[in-house]
Amino acid sequence: MEQNTCTFVRLTTSGVVGDSGQPVDIAGYSVLSGATAAQPWFVNGTSTAGTYAFAAGPITISQANTVSIPSPVRFPKGCFVSFDANTTSVSVFYVQALTA
């Protein structure tokens, strides 16, 4: 029996959202930048070698920037968030199917 899990993860370095390589739906995210505007990228896959889906933005310097997406964005090969040096953290709100 499959169950969907709706949760979030806080990444402080580039990394995978949820189960690596498994489909995931991103419902929103929050980016915390350092002294300069951050530029994290959301990638369809398990590393920066995947297909770049979108860049988070616009980002306000030195504060949390939360974005709700009108409808979830599907990452069929999993979601990898790639950080630049100005990104402090990215919290990603997501839904992923799990097998019970």
trRosetta pair geometry for C-beta under 8 A, 3 or more apart (Angstrom, degrees):
i j d omega theta_ij theta_ji phi_ij phi_ji
1 99 7.8 130 75 -159 39 61
1 100 4.8 -21 77 47 88 122
2 97 5.3 -2 -175 -172 122 106
2 98 7.0 151 -156 77 70 38
2 99 5.8 -46 -101 -101 71 57
2 100 6.9 179 -109 -1 17 88
3 97 7.5 152 83 -154 30 60
3 98 5.7 -25 70 66 79 90
3 100 5.2 65 -2 -50 112 112
4 95 5.5 8 178 -176 115 103
4 96 7.1 159 -155 81 69 27
4 97 5.4 -43 -98 -96 71 60
4 98 7.3 132 -121 16 20 77
5 95 7.0 165 82 -151 45 54
5 96 5.5 -19 58 62 95 78
5 97 7.8 153 14 -109 76 12
5 98 5.2 38 -15 -7 116 123
6 27 7.5 16 -147 -3 102 150
6 93 7.8 16 -178 179 84 85
6 94 7.5 -164 -144 101 53 36
6 95 4.9 -18 -97 -98 76 84
7 93 7.8 -154 112 -146 27 57
7 94 6.8 -20 67 64 62 73
7 96 7.9 -45 34 23 98 99
8 91 5.6 25 171 176 123 95
8 92 6.2 171 -152 84 75 43
8 93 4.6 -32 -93 -96 102 61
8 94 6.9 125 -104 16 48 72
9 17 5.8 177 45 -136 133 72
9 18 7.1 -150 -17 -50 138 53
9 91 7.1 -178 89 -148 37 58
9 92 5.6 -7 55 53 83 92
9 94 7.4 -17 9 22 96 117
10 89 5.7 6 -177 178 94 127
10 90 7.5 166 -153 86 51 38
10 91 4.6 -22 -99 -97 76 85
11 14 7.3 33 163 -133 132 11
11 15 4.9 -166 -136 47 124 110
11 17 7.5 -80 -42 -80 129 77
11 81 5.6 151 55 66 161 134
11 83 7.7 -156 124 -52 115 119
11 89 6.4 161 82 -158 49 72
11 90 5.0 -9 57 60 102 86
11 91 7.6 177 18 -83 66 34
11 92 7.1 23 -3 -4 109 106
12 88 7.4 -36 -139 158 77 54
12 89 4.9 -32 -99 -101 65 94
13 83 6.4 -112 -161 15 39 144
14 48 7.6 -16 -176 -51 146 103
14 80 7.2 31 175 172 91 92
14 81 6.3 -154 -142 98 59 64
14 82 5.0 16 -128 -127 121 45
14 83 4.7 -132 -62 12 80 89
15 80 7.0 -127 137 -148 20 72
15 81 6.4 -2 58 52 54 88
16 19 8.0 -52 145 129 125 13
16 20 4.7 -8 -177 -95 167 83
16 46 5.8 -5 -96 -143 122 71
16 78 6.2 -18 -151 166 107 124
16 79 7.0 123 -159 83 59 55
16 80 5.4 -37 -95 -99 61 73
17 24 5.8 176 103 127 105 165
17 26 7.2 39 115 -89 165 101
17 75 7.8 86 62 51 121 153
17 78 7.4 164 60 179 74 76
17 79 4.1 -16 43 82 118 110
17 80 7.4 -155 4 -83 80 23
17 81 6.3 76 -42 -20 104 104
17 92 4.9 -57 -118 87 132 153
17 94 5.6 118 160 -26 124 160
18 22 6.6 -100 124 70 114 106
18 24 4.7 160 37 -99 149 138
18 78 7.1 -150 75 -142 99 84
18 79 7.0 65 29 40 103 99
18 94 5.8 -106 -43 104 122 145
18 96 4.4 144 -150 -55 148 156
19 22 4.0 15 92 25 110 133
19 24 7.6 167 45 -65 73 112
19 78 7.2 -111 97 -112 59 110
19 96 6.2 151 16 171 98 149
19 98 7.7 139 -25 -98 139 84
20 46 5.1 58 -167 -125 94 118
20 78 5.7 31 -166 -140 37 158
21 45 7.9 2 -103 -162 62 48
21 46 5.2 -16 -64 -61 77 127
21 77 6.4 -42 -146 180 55 65
21 78 4.6 -49 -73 -29 13 138
22 78 5.7 69 41 -82 40 93
22 96 6.4 74 110 -162 118 117
22 97 7.6 -133 165 60 118 80
23 74 6.7 -13 -166 -166 103 94
23 75 6.8 164 -151 86 53 57
23 76 5.1 -20 -106 -136 97 44
23 77 7.6 18 -85 -36 59 17
23 78 7.3 -90 -77 -63 19 47
23 96 7.3 159 97 -137 59 76
23 97 6.9 21 75 23 103 107
24 74 7.8 155 85 -151 37 50
24 75 5.1 -9 62 58 83 105
24 78 6.1 53 3 -134 112 44
24 79 5.0 -90 69 -3 130 110
24 94 5.2 3 177 -178 110 133
24 95 7.2 154 -165 76 64 46
24 96 4.7 -26 -112 -90 84 99
25 72 3.7 34 171 158 111 139
25 73 6.8 150 -159 68 62 35
25 74 5.4 -28 -100 -94 78 62
25 75 7.5 -179 -86 18 28 74
25 94 6.2 151 80 -161 51 75
25 95 4.4 -12 61 58 108 97
25 96 7.3 -174 24 -72 71 50
26 29 6.7 -10 -177 -45 117 105
26 42 6.9 -38 -35 -153 171 149
26 69 6.7 70 115 10 84 152
26 72 6.1 152 68 -159 38 80
26 73 4.8 -19 56 57 98 94
26 75 6.6 55 -18 -15 104 113
26 79 6.1 109 -56 -98 116 163
26 92 6.1 -61 -132 -169 102 107
26 93 7.3 98 -165 76 62 58
26 94 5.2 -38 -104 -100 52 92
27 68 7.5 -18 150 -151 75 69
27 69 6.0 -155 -174 47 33 104
27 72 4.8 -39 -85 -97 69 93
27 93 4.7 -70 69 111 97 100
27 94 6.2 173 9 -99 86 31
27 95 6.3 72 -35 -14 117 96
28 66 6.9 27 165 -179 117 84
28 67 5.8 -170 -155 96 80 57
28 68 4.4 -26 -104 -113 131 49
28 69 5.4 -160 -80 3 61 80
28 92 7.8 166 92 -157 46 47
28 93 4.4 10 59 46 85 123
29 42 7.8 -151 -36 -72 161 128
29 56 6.3 -94 94 -109 136 128
29 66 7.5 -166 103 -144 37 54
29 67 5.7 2 58 54 73 96
29 90 6.1 -6 -175 -175 117 95
29 91 6.5 161 -159 85 61 54
29 92 4.9 -15 -107 -107 97 63
29 93 6.6 -150 -74 16 45 77
30 64 5.3 3 179 -175 113 104
30 65 6.5 160 -157 78 60 44
30 66 4.2 -19 -100 -97 95 76
30 67 7.3 173 -83 16 45 64
30 90 7.1 162 82 -157 51 49
30 91 4.4 4 51 52 101 104
31 38 5.5 -157 164 81 121 137
31 40 5.9 -160 -118 17 124 124
31 56 5.1 134 -47 135 145 151
31 59 5.6 -66 98 -115 136 115
31 64 7.3 153 78 -155 37 55
31 65 4.8 -17 58 58 88 101
31 67 7.9 17 0 -1 97 106
31 87 6.6 -69 -163 -136 101 97
31 89 7.7 177 -151 92 43 50
31 90 5.3 -10 -105 -107 71 81
32 38 7.5 76 98 -17 30 155
32 63 7.4 -101 -134 138 69 21
32 64 5.0 -29 -88 -96 85 71
32 65 7.6 173 -79 16 35 72
32 87 7.6 96 76 -169 57 61
32 88 4.3 -63 108 68 99 114
32 89 4.7 20 42 50 115 83
32 90 7.6 -151 22 -71 71 39
33 36 7.0 -107 168 88 116 39
33 37 5.7 -32 -155 -143 161 31
33 38 3.6 -146 -104 -18 96 103
33 59 5.3 109 -47 161 138 125
33 60 7.3 -173 29 87 131 41
33 61 5.6 -92 98 -131 133 42
33 62 6.3 -68 87 -45 89 29
33 63 7.3 3 42 42 90 41
33 65 7.3 28 -12 -3 103 116
33 86 5.6 7 -159 147 93 97
33 87 6.4 -54 -111 -108 62 45
33 88 6.2 141 -151 1 8 97
34 38 6.9 106 13 -69 70 97
34 62 7.0 -2 158 -86 23 68
34 85 7.9 -57 29 133 142 65
34 86 4.9 -132 40 -159 101 62
34 87 7.4 -53 -10 -6 93 5
34 88 5.3 135 -60 -55 76 97
35 61 6.9 12 171 -172 28 112
35 62 6.4 27 -109 -68 37 105
35 86 7.3 -108 55 -137 57 96
36 61 6.3 -51 -149 -122 17 114
36 86 4.4 -89 78 -118 91 137
37 58 7.8 -41 -155 -178 134 76
37 59 4.7 134 -163 86 89 104
37 60 7.4 -65 -111 -146 93 7
37 61 5.2 -74 -67 -74 66 83
37 86 6.3 49 89 131 30 152
38 56 7.5 -5 108 83 101 119
38 59 4.9 -116 53 168 77 165
38 83 7.7 -47 -164 -153 109 81
38 84 6.4 165 -160 55 63 101
38 86 4.5 -155 -94 107 59 93
38 87 4.0 97 -151 -87 122 69
38 88 7.2 -98 -77 5 140 67
39 55 6.1 -16 -168 -166 84 120
39 56 7.4 173 -153 59 37 82
39 57 7.2 6 -120 -69 71 113
39 59 7.1 -137 -73 12 50 142
39 84 4.5 32 60 2 89 140
39 86 6.9 59 9 55 75 113
39 87 7.1 -108 46 -52 38 107
40 55 7.2 154 89 -156 43 67
40 56 4.9 21 65 20 91 123
40 81 5.5 4 180 -178 122 99
40 82 6.5 156 -160 79 67 49
40 83 5.4 -26 -104 -104 91 54
40 84 6.9 -134 -72 6 46 78
40 87 5.0 87 -59 -105 97 152
40 90 5.1 57 -76 -70 176 142
41 48 7.9 69 80 -122 129 89
41 52 5.6 -43 179 -140 127 106
41 53 8.0 140 172 46 79 67
41 54 7.5 -176 -153 100 65 32
41 55 5.1 -39 -102 -101 73 73
41 56 7.6 -138 -84 1 26 78
41 81 7.2 159 78 -157 46 51
41 82 4.4 -10 56 56 99 105
42 52 7.7 106 78 -163 48 61
42 53 4.8 -52 102 61 94 111
42 54 5.4 5 48 58 109 72
42 55 7.5 -174 14 -91 76 23
42 56 7.0 96 -26 -46 100 85
42 73 7.8 70 127 100 153 143
42 75 7.5 -115 163 -82 105 133
42 79 6.1 -24 -166 -160 93 105
42 80 7.8 143 -161 76 45 46
42 81 5.9 -21 -102 -103 62 73
43 47 7.4 -58 108 103 150 23
43 48 6.1 -145 -75 -117 167 40
43 50 4.3 119 159 71 105 113
43 51 6.8 150 -163 75 73 36
43 52 5.5 -45 -105 -102 78 51
43 53 6.3 170 -115 2 19 88
43 79 7.0 133 69 -160 53 52
43 80 4.3 -28 65 66 110 95
43 81 7.3 -176 17 -83 85 23
43 82 5.9 59 -21 -17 123 109
44 50 5.1 -155 83 160 51 123
44 51 4.6 -11 53 62 108 93
44 52 7.8 -146 14 -71 79 3
44 53 5.1 103 -33 -56 92 109
44 75 4.8 -162 -116 -148 75 84
44 76 6.7 26 -163 42 117 70
44 77 5.2 83 161 44 81 103
44 78 7.5 120 -169 68 48 48
44 79 7.0 -33 -106 -100 42 59
45 49 6.5 -110 131 81 154 69
45 50 2.0 -170 22 -87 135 133
45 51 6.5 122 -22 18 114 61
45 77 4.8 -2 -90 110 53 125
45 78 6.1 20 -179 68 13 91
45 80 5.7 -36 85 5 67 121
46 50 6.6 125 23 -47 42 125
46 77 7.2 -100 -26 145 78 94
46 78 5.2 33 -72 82 76 142
46 80 5.6 113 -163 -58 16 123
47 50 6.3 139 63 -14 51 91
47 80 5.6 -169 -73 -122 12 171
48 80 6.9 -125 -59 118 44 138
48 82 5.1 76 -92 -94 99 138
50 77 6.2 -178 -134 94 127 132
50 78 7.9 -129 -89 74 159 86
50 80 6.0 138 22 28 135 123
51 77 8.0 98 25 37 98 135
52 55 7.7 6 176 -53 116 78
53 73 7.0 123 162 157 140 133
53 75 6.6 -82 -51 -99 156 97
53 79 7.9 -47 11 -125 145 90
54 73 7.7 -71 14 -160 130 166
56 59 6.5 63 118 -62 97 109
56 65 7.6 131 158 96 116 123
56 67 7.0 -171 -149 12 93 144
56 90 7.3 -169 -26 -123 162 123
58 65 7.9 -122 102 -156 51 151
59 65 5.2 -144 -131 9 64 162
60 63 5.3 -18 100 54 109 109
60 65 5.6 148 27 -79 85 114
69 72 6.4 98 92 -104 125 31
69 73 5.9 -76 173 -19 163 98
72 95 6.3 -47 -118 28 159 117
75 78 6.0 -38 128 116 114 13
75 79 4.1 105 64 -68 170 89
79 92 7.3 -175 114 177 141 160
79 94 7.2 -151 34 -110 147 148
81 90 5.2 -140 166 79 154 151
81 92 6.6 -157 -50 -49 141 136
83 87 4.1 -132 -151 63 98 136
83 90 7.2 -155 -87 -11 97 119
84 87 5.6 108 52 -11 63 102
87 90 6.5 -12 -178 -41 125 98
